[in-house]
Amino acid sequence: MTGYKLLIDGALVDGDMTMDVLNPATEAVLATCPRASEAQLDAAVAAAKAAFPAWAKTSIADRRALLLKLADGLQARAPEFARLLTQEQGKPLTEATAEIAYTEAFIRYLSSLELESRLIEDGDSRRVEMKRKPLGVVGAIIPWNFPVLIVAFKLPMALLAGNTIVVKPAPTTPLTTLLLGELCAEIFPAGVVNIVTDQNDLGARLTSHPDVAKVSFTGSTETGKKVMASAAASIKRITLELGGNDAAIVLPDADPAKAAPGIFGGAFMNAGQVCLAIKRVYVHDDIYDEMCTALAKLAEEAVVDDGLLQGAQIGPLQNKAQYEKVKGFIEDARANGTIIAGGTVDDRPGYFVRPTIVRDISDGTKLVDEEQFGPILPVIRFSDAEDALARANASPWGLGGSVWSGDRDTAYDLAERMEAGTVWINKHLDFGPNIPFGGAKQSGIGVEFAEEGLAEFTQIRVINEAK
Ligand code: NAD
């Protein structure tokens, strides 16, 4: 398959280089796609900079209308997007179809927001008003786990606020983002949206570019630290959505039959490659064996296969590096716990790992303390809820967490004390464009979605008038 193009200054263009994109279910080349040079990245930033003044002057209603056209365009080609997403990312077609539908819903909702404008004071001696103005060029950096949806976490709000944007997808999942570029090329004025791809070599140039006013980054904590450092030189605004090690705490009054499917879904969606996935589950002594058995049963029953095949519930890991990393976590689990389901990789092409449940493992091991970002879940025993909470909080990360209980008050009390940006009760991984989303501690800085997220793409302008 060929025909993928970069989007620079309103034109769909070839890259100065090319690169192969693999299908993780087969390890075969899915497409050869353009790879931008440094000069092309610079051209994209220059185009965004040149387009900014005119775009910022358009009305928010006009910008919203174009964003809604993007949502319409995506809706019209949703099956094509979903299929390509499965092929490049690996997730089952059902999940890919849902991701495209979510993307459309995010674009529609986020472009319905209004920019805050507030009359702070209108007294005898002065009139003080606060408005929100766009920043300029936004650099948006996307990871490989949700290559379409995460673009919709950034682009609609950046553009609605009057900024222009340069989007850089991850090297292993550029195709759906480039397809989105085809739609953008037909809709937005030249330079407003630019999309460039790389082989992990242009991110730093984008985040340190003097003409980029803000970086909106989603990816690992390690790369986030580099982004933060490189933004310092010109005091760029940054929003960082980084890694996590979400804990689920299952109290003794939870019903294992009800909780197990919710925990399994929260841990194994997208083969565990979700920033907000459950990455460790603390289960009370009283129901520990029952929960382990229920989770192991779900893992044994799960259909692991090429995401394009009907019935596949868990696809391959997205790329070879992640596959090797997850295999390392399995070895650690074998040494420090008891694997009661999975623990094997399929002897076939593709980066397939069976969903793996590990019991009798404790804090202080690699699998519990680090982010596995794959289909392997440690189940840790506790006898005192306060101790479980302390262990859940004893992490440098704080993205999400959940409490599972039959008693709402107890669950709520623990939830309030979990050090995370989002805490769920009796569920995990439920979010939406109207709910602010951000990480505590080393899981990030700033917020995405809702009015709070939109505000991060703006600069406050106070007009203070003498009377
Ligand atoms: P990554 O940090 O390796 O890459 C993310 C993006 O950053 C890619 O586009 C990559 O090309 C780019 N990049 C690489 N080096 C860069 C540099 N020096 N400067 C700027 N950009 C650079 O992460 P990944 O492996 O693609 O994604 C997995 C990680 O992302 C996990 O840790 C996961 O938890 C996290 N993640 C977080 C969220 C969230 O919203 N918090 C969402 C998805 C993934």
Residues whose N, C-alpha, C, O or C-beta is under 5 A from the ligand:
A	BS01	NAD	I141 I142 P143 W144 N145 K168 P169 A170 P171 N200 G203 A204 T207 T218 G219 S220 T221 T223 K226 E241 L242 G243 G244 C275 S443
